[in-house]
Amino acid sequence: MRRNGVGIVGMIAALIMAAPLAAHAQGVVYRDRPHNPRGALGITGVLARPVGEFQQFVAWGGGLGLHGLVNFDRGGHLGLRIDGSFLIYGHERYSTPFPTVPRIWVDVTTDNMIFSLGVGPQITLGSGAVRPYLFGTAGLSYFATISSLDGDYHDLARTTNFDDFAPALTGGGGLLLRLNQGRRPIYLDLSAQSTYHGEVDYLTRGDIVENFDGSVTLFPVRSNANLWTFRMGVTFGL
């Protein structure tokens, strides 16, 4: 009995001594280490709301946004953001007979557009399923009004009626909401940003007037063209 008691005590002592080692080994094998990608690529739908003087001539706009991010640190907290967007803030469309073939009708379409591209820093907080971020960019915006003559399958003709460039300074922020559990994270991306353009010349709907002699007269607007954009889309970790 005494030997058996000594043996049982020894076994218990050995198990107690081995327990921390087993737990440590188990932690090394199964610990869920967050994976912060070295970069990201995102695509979003964009809703634009003009402010100030721009709001007197334009109501709303919409389009698409694309952005890329290169992280400078392993935690993915500081990075360089490249941000681009395409917005339509005015649209006109009407049908007319083809000039040399009256029985053939074609569509004339005019779009007022803004193309923007900017580069700047982004700061992303946290490392979990919800990550807020702030960013700012400096770049350029291209305001253009383009008309096209559309046939059944393709554009028959296209011309730029009016265009202008403006510096673009933006500041904004958003939330990344993680949607998956893999090593390549996918986030629902919600953000808002303010863009400062300063004064720029541009056309709005109705600013192109067709004259009786076949020529056209343009009535461009010159004003500040600042706006807010609200975005929702998906960002993929790279």
Phi and psi restraints in degrees (value plus and minus 20) as a CYANA .aco file:
   2 ARG   PHI     -85.7   -45.7
   2 ARG   PSI     -60.0   -20.0
   3 ARG   PHI     -84.2   -44.2
   3 ARG   PSI     -62.2   -22.2
   4 ASN   PHI     -81.9   -41.9
   4 ASN   PSI     -59.5   -19.5
   5 GLY   PHI     -83.9   -43.9
   5 GLY   PSI     -63.0   -23.0
   6 VAL   PHI     -83.3   -43.3
   6 VAL   PSI     -59.6   -19.6
   7 GLY   PHI     -85.0   -45.0
   7 GLY   PSI     -61.5   -21.5
   8 ILE   PHI     -85.7   -45.7
   8 ILE   PSI     -62.7   -22.7
   9 VAL   PHI     -80.9   -40.9
   9 VAL   PSI     -59.5   -19.5
  10 GLY   PHI     -86.1   -46.1
  10 GLY   PSI     -58.9   -18.9
  11 MET   PHI     -85.7   -45.7
  11 MET   PSI     -61.7   -21.7
  12 ILE   PHI     -82.6   -42.6
  12 ILE   PSI     -63.4   -23.4
  13 ALA   PHI     -81.8   -41.8
  13 ALA   PSI     -61.0   -21.0
  14 ALA   PHI     -84.6   -44.6
  14 ALA   PSI     -59.3   -19.3
  15 LEU   PHI     -86.2   -46.2
  15 LEU   PSI     -60.1   -20.1
  16 ILE   PHI     -82.9   -42.9
  16 ILE   PSI     -61.7   -21.7
  17 MET   PHI     -89.1   -49.1
  17 MET   PSI     -52.3   -12.3
  18 ALA   PHI    -102.3   -62.3
  18 ALA   PSI     -41.0    -1.0
  19 ALA   PHI     -78.5   -38.5
  19 ALA   PSI     -67.9   -27.9
  20 PRO   PHI     -80.4   -40.4
  20 PRO   PSI     -58.4   -18.4
  21 LEU   PHI     -85.2   -45.2
  21 LEU   PSI     -60.8   -20.8
  22 ALA   PHI     -86.1   -46.1
  22 ALA   PSI     -61.7   -21.7
  23 ALA   PHI     -84.5   -44.5
  23 ALA   PSI     -60.6   -20.6
  24 HIS   PHI     -83.2   -43.2
  24 HIS   PSI     -64.0   -24.0
  25 ALA   PHI     -83.9   -43.9
  25 ALA   PSI     -60.5   -20.5
  26 GLN   PHI     -83.7   -43.7
  26 GLN   PSI     -58.8   -18.8
  27 GLY   PHI     -84.2   -44.2
  27 GLY   PSI     -58.2   -18.2
  28 VAL   PHI     -85.3   -45.3
  28 VAL   PSI     -57.4   -17.4
  29 VAL   PHI     -97.5   -57.5
  29 VAL   PSI     -61.3   -21.3
  30 TYR   PHI    -128.0   -88.0
  30 TYR   PSI     -20.4    19.6
  31 ARG   PHI     -82.7   -42.7
  31 ARG   PSI     113.8   153.8
  32 ASP   PHI    -109.6   -69.6
  32 ASP   PSI      75.8   115.8
  33 ARG   PHI    -104.4   -64.4
  33 ARG   PSI     105.9   145.9
  34 PRO   PHI     -84.7   -44.7
  34 PRO   PSI     120.5   160.5
  35 HIS   PHI    -124.7   -84.7
  35 HIS   PSI      93.3   133.3
  36 ASN   PHI    -121.8   -81.8
  36 ASN   PSI      94.5   134.5
  37 PRO   PHI     -87.4   -47.4
  37 PRO   PSI     137.4   177.4
  38 ARG   PHI    -100.9   -60.9
  38 ARG   PSI     -26.9    13.1
  39 GLY   PHI    -186.6  -146.6
  39 GLY   PSI     158.1   198.1
  40 ALA   PHI    -174.0  -134.0
  40 ALA   PSI     138.0   178.0
  41 LEU   PHI    -157.5  -117.5
  41 LEU   PSI     109.6   149.6
  42 GLY   PHI    -152.9  -112.9
  42 GLY   PSI     132.3   172.3
  43 ILE   PHI    -153.1  -113.1
  43 ILE   PSI     114.8   154.8
  44 THR   PHI    -159.0  -119.0
  44 THR   PSI     132.7   172.7
  45 GLY   PHI    -103.9   -63.9
  45 GLY   PSI     124.2   164.2
  46 VAL   PHI    -145.0  -105.0
  46 VAL   PSI     111.3   151.3
  47 LEU   PHI    -135.2   -95.2
  47 LEU   PSI     105.2   145.2
  48 ALA   PHI    -131.3   -91.3
  48 ALA   PSI     115.9   155.9
  49 ARG   PHI    -143.5  -103.5
  49 ARG   PSI      87.7   127.7
  50 PRO   PHI     -82.3   -42.3
  50 PRO   PSI     132.3   172.3
  51 VAL   PHI    -152.4  -112.4
  51 VAL   PSI     141.9   181.9
  52 GLY   PHI      44.5    84.5
  52 GLY   PSI    -159.3  -119.3
  53 GLU   PHI     -79.6   -39.6
  53 GLU   PSI     -56.4   -16.4
  54 PHE   PHI     -79.7   -39.7
  54 PHE   PSI     -53.3   -13.3
  55 GLN   PHI     -87.6   -47.6
  55 GLN   PSI     -41.3    -1.3
  56 GLN   PHI     -92.0   -52.0
  56 GLN   PSI     -41.2    -1.2
  57 PHE   PHI    -135.8   -95.8
  57 PHE   PSI     -40.9    -0.9
  58 VAL   PHI    -152.6  -112.6
  58 VAL   PSI     116.4   156.4
  59 ALA   PHI    -109.3   -69.3
  59 ALA   PSI     -92.9   -52.9
  60 TRP   PHI    -153.9  -113.9
  60 TRP   PSI     145.7   185.7
  61 GLY   PHI    -165.2  -125.2
  61 GLY   PSI     146.8   186.8
  62 GLY   PHI    -174.0  -134.0
  62 GLY   PSI     140.9   180.9
  63 GLY   PHI     154.4   194.4
  63 GLY   PSI    -167.9  -127.9
  64 LEU   PHI    -148.8  -108.8
  64 LEU   PSI     131.3   171.3
  65 GLY   PHI    -147.6  -107.6
  65 GLY   PSI     124.9   164.9
  66 LEU   PHI    -149.8  -109.8
  66 LEU   PSI     120.2   160.2
  67 HIS   PHI    -167.7  -127.7
  67 HIS   PSI     130.3   170.3
  68 GLY   PHI    -144.9  -104.9
  68 GLY   PSI     132.1   172.1
  69 LEU   PHI    -157.0  -117.0
  69 LEU   PSI     111.6   151.6
  70 VAL   PHI    -136.0   -96.0
  70 VAL   PSI      97.4   137.4
  71 ASN   PHI    -103.6   -63.6
  71 ASN   PSI     122.6   162.6
  72 PHE   PHI    -114.6   -74.6
  72 PHE   PSI     -38.2     1.8
  73 ASP   PHI    -147.6  -107.6
  73 ASP   PSI     143.0   183.0
  74 ARG   PHI     -86.7   -46.7
  74 ARG   PSI     -49.4    -9.4
  75 GLY   PHI     -97.8   -57.8
  75 GLY   PSI     -28.8    11.2
  76 GLY   PHI      48.8    88.8
  76 GLY   PSI      12.6    52.6
  77 HIS   PHI    -115.3   -75.3
  77 HIS   PSI     -47.6    -7.6
  78 LEU   PHI    -148.2  -108.2
  78 LEU   PSI     107.8   147.8
  79 GLY   PHI    -171.3  -131.3
  79 GLY   PSI     154.4   194.4
  80 LEU   PHI    -127.1   -87.1
  80 LEU   PSI     103.3   143.3
  81 ARG   PHI    -124.6   -84.6
  81 ARG   PSI     112.6   152.6
  82 ILE   PHI    -132.8   -92.8
  82 ILE   PSI      99.2   139.2
  83 ASP   PHI    -145.3  -105.3
  83 ASP   PSI     109.1   149.1
  84 GLY   PHI    -152.9  -112.9
  84 GLY   PSI     132.2   172.2
  85 SER   PHI    -170.4  -130.4
  85 SER   PSI     136.7   176.7
  86 PHE   PHI    -152.3  -112.3
  86 PHE   PSI     100.3   140.3
  87 LEU   PHI    -144.1  -104.1
  87 LEU   PSI     123.3   163.3
  88 ILE   PHI    -134.3   -94.3
  88 ILE   PSI     102.3   142.3
  89 TYR   PHI    -135.2   -95.2
  89 TYR   PSI     -17.0    23.0
  90 GLY   PHI    -182.7  -142.7
  90 GLY   PSI     126.2   166.2
  91 HIS   PHI    -171.5  -131.5
  91 HIS   PSI     114.7   154.7
  92 GLU   PHI    -153.5  -113.5
  92 GLU   PSI     124.3   164.3
  93 ARG   PHI    -172.3  -132.3
  93 ARG   PSI     113.4   153.4
  94 TYR   PHI    -172.4  -132.4
  94 TYR   PSI     140.1   180.1
  95 SER   PHI    -123.0   -83.0
  95 SER   PSI     127.3   167.3
  96 THR   PHI    -170.9  -130.9
  96 THR   PSI     132.5   172.5
  97 PRO   PHI     -85.4   -45.4
  97 PRO   PSI     126.5   166.5
  98 PHE   PHI     -83.9   -43.9
  98 PHE   PSI     115.3   155.3
  99 PRO   PHI     -71.7   -31.7
  99 PRO   PSI     -59.6   -19.6
 100 THR   PHI    -124.6   -84.6
 100 THR   PSI     -25.8    14.2
 101 VAL   PHI    -154.4  -114.4
 101 VAL   PSI      69.5   109.5
 102 PRO   PHI     -79.3   -39.3
 102 PRO   PSI     -43.6    -3.6
 103 ARG   PHI     -98.4   -58.4
 103 ARG   PSI     -31.8     8.2
 104 ILE   PHI    -122.3   -82.3
 104 ILE   PSI     106.2   146.2
 105 TRP   PHI    -126.7   -86.7
 105 TRP   PSI     121.8   161.8
 106 VAL   PHI    -149.9  -109.9
 106 VAL   PSI     144.8   184.8
 107 ASP   PHI    -125.7   -85.7
 107 ASP   PSI     114.5   154.5
 108 VAL   PHI    -125.0   -85.0
 108 VAL   PSI     101.8   141.8
 109 THR   PHI    -140.9  -100.9
 109 THR   PSI     113.5   153.5
 110 THR   PHI    -145.6  -105.6
 110 THR   PSI     107.4   147.4
 111 ASP   PHI    -141.8  -101.8
 111 ASP   PSI     115.8   155.8
 112 ASN   PHI    -119.8   -79.8
 112 ASN   PSI     100.3   140.3
 113 MET   PHI    -152.3  -112.3
 113 MET   PSI     137.1   177.1
 114 ILE   PHI    -151.6  -111.6
 114 ILE   PSI     102.5   142.5
 115 PHE   PHI    -127.0   -87.0
 115 PHE   PSI     107.9   147.9
 116 SER   PHI    -148.8  -108.8
 116 SER   PSI     125.8   165.8
 117 LEU   PHI    -165.2  -125.2
 117 LEU   PSI     110.7   150.7
 118 GLY   PHI    -166.8  -126.8
 118 GLY   PSI     139.3   179.3
 119 VAL   PHI    -155.2  -115.2
 119 VAL   PSI     119.8   159.8
 120 GLY   PHI     159.9   199.9
 120 GLY   PSI    -199.5  -159.5
 121 PRO   PHI     -99.7   -59.7
 121 PRO   PSI     132.3   172.3
 122 GLN   PHI    -151.4  -111.4
 122 GLN   PSI     114.4   154.4
 123 ILE   PHI    -132.2   -92.2
 123 ILE   PSI     101.6   141.6
 124 THR   PHI    -134.4   -94.4
 124 THR   PSI     110.0   150.0
 125 LEU   PHI    -120.6   -80.6
 125 LEU   PSI     134.2   174.2
 126 GLY   PHI      54.0    94.0
 126 GLY   PSI    -199.1  -159.1
 127 SER   PHI    -167.7  -127.7
 127 SER   PSI     -10.2    29.8
 128 GLY   PHI    -118.3   -78.3
 128 GLY   PSI    -168.4  -128.4
 129 ALA   PHI     -96.2   -56.2
 129 ALA   PSI     -41.1    -1.1
 130 VAL   PHI    -141.6  -101.6
 130 VAL   PSI     101.4   141.4
 131 ARG   PHI    -151.5  -111.5
 131 ARG   PSI      86.8   126.8
 132 PRO   PHI     -94.8   -54.8
 132 PRO   PSI     133.5   173.5
 133 TYR   PHI    -167.4  -127.4
 133 TYR   PSI     136.7   176.7
 134 LEU   PHI    -149.4  -109.4
 134 LEU   PSI     127.6   167.6
 135 PHE   PHI    -173.0  -133.0
 135 PHE   PSI     141.3   181.3
 136 GLY   PHI    -167.3  -127.3
 136 GLY   PSI     122.0   162.0
 137 THR   PHI    -156.1  -116.1
 137 THR   PSI     137.0   177.0
 138 ALA   PHI    -148.2  -108.2
 138 ALA   PSI     117.4   157.4
 139 GLY   PHI    -192.7  -152.7
 139 GLY   PSI    -162.1  -122.1
 140 LEU   PHI    -162.5  -122.5
 140 LEU   PSI     125.1   165.1
 141 SER   PHI    -141.1  -101.1
 141 SER   PSI     123.4   163.4
 142 TYR   PHI    -135.9   -95.9
 142 TYR   PSI      93.9   133.9
 143 PHE   PHI    -114.2   -74.2
 143 PHE   PSI     106.6   146.6
 144 ALA   PHI    -164.9  -124.9
 144 ALA   PSI     121.5   161.5
 145 THR   PHI    -134.9   -94.9
 145 THR   PSI      99.9   139.9
 146 ILE   PHI    -144.9  -104.9
 146 ILE   PSI     111.8   151.8
 147 SER   PHI    -133.1   -93.1
 147 SER   PSI     123.7   163.7
 148 SER   PHI    -157.9  -117.9
 148 SER   PSI     130.7   170.7
 149 LEU   PHI    -124.3   -84.3
 149 LEU   PSI      93.5   133.5
 150 ASP   PHI    -124.2   -84.2
 150 ASP   PSI     108.8   148.8
 151 GLY   PHI    -116.6   -76.6
 151 GLY   PSI    -180.3  -140.3
 152 ASP   PHI     -89.5   -49.5
 152 ASP   PSI     -54.5   -14.5
 153 TYR   PHI    -143.6  -103.6
 153 TYR   PSI     -35.0     5.0
 154 HIS   PHI    -182.9  -142.9
 154 HIS   PSI     150.0   190.0
 155 ASP   PHI     -92.5   -52.5
 155 ASP   PSI     109.6   149.6
 156 LEU   PHI    -105.1   -65.1
 156 LEU   PSI     -48.3    -8.3
 157 ALA   PHI    -180.2  -140.2
 157 ALA   PSI     134.8   174.8
 158 ARG   PHI    -170.8  -130.8
 158 ARG   PSI     120.7   160.7
 159 THR   PHI    -167.0  -127.0
 159 THR   PSI     129.2   169.2
 160 THR   PHI    -112.9   -72.9
 160 THR   PSI      92.0   132.0
 161 ASN   PHI     -93.3   -53.3
 161 ASN   PSI     -57.6   -17.6
 162 PHE   PHI    -183.8  -143.8
 162 PHE   PSI     125.2   165.2
 163 ASP   PHI    -174.8  -134.8
 163 ASP   PSI     143.3   183.3
 164 ASP   PHI    -182.3  -142.3
 164 ASP   PSI     135.4   175.4
 165 PHE   PHI    -131.2   -91.2
 165 PHE   PSI     131.8   171.8
 166 ALA   PHI    -168.4  -128.4
 166 ALA   PSI     123.7   163.7
 167 PRO   PHI     -84.8   -44.8
 167 PRO   PSI     127.9   167.9
 168 ALA   PHI    -148.4  -108.4
 168 ALA   PSI      96.7   136.7
 169 LEU   PHI    -135.3   -95.3
 169 LEU   PSI     104.9   144.9
 170 THR   PHI    -146.4  -106.4
 170 THR   PSI     133.0   173.0
 171 GLY   PHI    -166.4  -126.4
 171 GLY   PSI     117.2   157.2
 172 GLY   PHI    -186.9  -146.9
 172 GLY   PSI    -192.9  -152.9
 173 GLY   PHI    -183.7  -143.7
 173 GLY   PSI     150.6   190.6
 174 GLY   PHI    -189.4  -149.4
 174 GLY   PSI    -189.5  -149.5
 175 LEU   PHI    -149.1  -109.1
 175 LEU   PSI     116.4   156.4
 176 LEU   PHI    -125.6   -85.6
 176 LEU   PSI     101.0   141.0
 177 LEU   PHI    -133.0   -93.0
 177 LEU   PSI      92.0   132.0
 178 ARG   PHI     -89.2   -49.2
 178 ARG   PSI     115.3   155.3
 179 LEU   PHI    -126.6   -86.6
 179 LEU   PSI     -33.2     6.8
 180 ASN   PHI    -155.9  -115.9
 180 ASN   PSI     157.8   197.8
 181 GLN   PHI    -137.1   -97.1
 181 GLN   PSI     -13.7    26.3
 182 GLY   PHI     -98.1   -58.1
 182 GLY   PSI     157.8   197.8
 183 ARG   PHI     -96.0   -56.0
 183 ARG   PSI     -35.3     4.7
 184 ARG   PHI    -128.1   -88.1
 184 ARG   PSI      75.0   115.0
 185 PRO   PHI     -87.4   -47.4
 185 PRO   PSI     126.8   166.8
 186 ILE   PHI    -142.2  -102.2
 186 ILE   PSI     108.4   148.4
 187 TYR   PHI    -139.4   -99.4
 187 TYR   PSI     123.3   163.3
 188 LEU   PHI     -98.3   -58.3
 188 LEU   PSI     105.5   145.5
 189 ASP   PHI    -132.7   -92.7
 189 ASP   PSI      96.6   136.6
 190 LEU   PHI    -139.7   -99.7
 190 LEU   PSI     106.8   146.8
 191 SER   PHI    -173.1  -133.1
 191 SER   PSI     145.4   185.4
 192 ALA   PHI    -163.0  -123.0
 192 ALA   PSI     126.8   166.8
 193 GLN   PHI    -169.2  -129.2
 193 GLN   PSI     131.2   171.2
 194 SER   PHI    -127.1   -87.1
 194 SER   PSI     113.7   153.7
 195 THR   PHI    -140.6  -100.6
 195 THR   PSI     107.3   147.3
 196 TYR   PHI    -123.8   -83.8
 196 TYR   PSI     102.3   142.3
 197 HIS   PHI    -129.4   -89.4
 197 HIS   PSI     -41.6    -1.6
 198 GLY   PHI      52.5    92.5
 198 GLY   PSI    -178.1  -138.1
 199 GLU   PHI    -101.1   -61.1
 199 GLU   PSI     118.8   158.8
 200 VAL   PHI    -171.3  -131.3
 200 VAL   PSI     132.1   172.1
 201 ASP   PHI    -115.3   -75.3
 201 ASP   PSI     114.7   154.7
 202 TYR   PHI    -177.4  -137.4
 202 TYR   PSI     144.1   184.1
 203 LEU   PHI    -127.4   -87.4
 203 LEU   PSI     130.3   170.3
 204 THR   PHI    -140.6  -100.6
 204 THR   PSI     158.4   198.4
 205 ARG   PHI     -81.3   -41.3
 205 ARG   PSI     108.1   148.1
 206 GLY   PHI      74.2   114.2
 206 GLY   PSI     -23.0    17.0
 207 ASP   PHI    -105.3   -65.3
 207 ASP   PSI     -21.5    18.5
 208 ILE   PHI    -127.7   -87.7
 208 ILE   PSI      98.0   138.0
 209 VAL   PHI    -134.6   -94.6
 209 VAL   PSI     107.0   147.0
 210 GLU   PHI    -108.1   -68.1
 210 GLU   PSI     108.6   148.6
 211 ASN   PHI    -111.7   -71.7
 211 ASN   PSI     144.7   184.7
 212 PHE   PHI     -85.3   -45.3
 212 PHE   PSI     -47.2    -7.2
 213 ASP   PHI    -105.2   -65.2
 213 ASP   PSI     -13.9    26.1
 214 GLY   PHI      75.1   115.1
 214 GLY   PSI     -31.0     9.0
 215 SER   PHI    -102.7   -62.7
 215 SER   PSI     152.1   192.1
 216 VAL   PHI    -146.8  -106.8
 216 VAL   PSI     131.5   171.5
 217 THR   PHI    -139.8   -99.8
 217 THR   PSI     112.4   152.4
 218 LEU   PHI    -122.4   -82.4
 218 LEU   PSI     120.8   160.8
 219 PHE   PHI    -144.7  -104.7
 219 PHE   PSI      54.9    94.9
 220 PRO   PHI     -88.7   -48.7
 220 PRO   PSI     133.3   173.3
 221 VAL   PHI    -122.5   -82.5
 221 VAL   PSI     120.3   160.3
 222 ARG   PHI    -140.0  -100.0
 222 ARG   PSI      98.8   138.8
 223 SER   PHI    -183.5  -143.5
 223 SER   PSI     153.9   193.9
 224 ASN   PHI     -84.4   -44.4
 224 ASN   PSI     124.8   164.8
 225 ALA   PHI    -148.4  -108.4
 225 ALA   PSI      31.5    71.5
 226 ASN   PHI    -105.2   -65.2
 226 ASN   PSI     130.8   170.8
 227 LEU   PHI    -176.5  -136.5
 227 LEU   PSI     141.1   181.1
 228 TRP   PHI    -125.3   -85.3
 228 TRP   PSI     121.6   161.6
 229 THR   PHI    -144.4  -104.4
 229 THR   PSI     120.8   160.8
 230 PHE   PHI    -139.5   -99.5
 230 PHE   PSI     110.0   150.0
 231 ARG   PHI    -147.3  -107.3
 231 ARG   PSI     125.2   165.2
 232 MET   PHI    -164.0  -124.0
 232 MET   PSI     110.9   150.9
 233 GLY   PHI    -193.6  -153.6
 233 GLY   PSI    -173.0  -133.0
 234 VAL   PHI    -148.0  -108.0
 234 VAL   PSI     116.6   156.6
 235 THR   PHI    -140.0  -100.0
 235 THR   PSI     113.0   153.0
 236 PHE   PHI    -129.6   -89.6
 236 PHE   PSI     108.5   148.5
 237 GLY   PHI     -94.7   -54.7
 237 GLY   PSI     121.2   161.2
